[in-house]
């Protein structure tokens, strides 16, 4: 019981996501996503939450399962799955748990091995532990750009219609 109360406290009074990522940082990350998507047909979304909603915290599931479920829920809510080529990718951060989830749509999953994403997650985790949120997310966007360009490169003269918003989502 005490651990549940501690966990609820941690998730309700965790530092706000907008203190970790200022408006200027969000604009720079958005510009990086825009530049990335000019090179491939994929769509990149970033979602940062200070903590999980109470409905997740009261579940008996273990934390990794809850975090994956929440990332998948955000993937759906942000409509990352809703692209013509099924090549959207979500970077999900939960600050209270210091957790990262990367969710790729089925078109990406078919061509990109899971272990390739693990390197992106590890690099981001290292940067976040050092408090380098902007640098870590920028490196992750660049790494995703390289992967998406390898598999979903735009042909000369081809334009990537922007199917999803490019701004990071904070909640």
Secondary structure, 3 states (H helix, E strand, C coil): CHHHHHHHHHHHCCCCHHHHCCHHHHHHHHHHHHHHHCCECCEEEEEEECCCCHHHHCCCCCHHHHHHHHHHHHHHHCCCCCCCCCCEEEEEEECCCCEEEEEECHHHHCCCCHHHHHHHHHHHHHHHHCCCHHHHHHHHHHHHHHHHHHHHECCCCCCCCCCCCCCCEEC
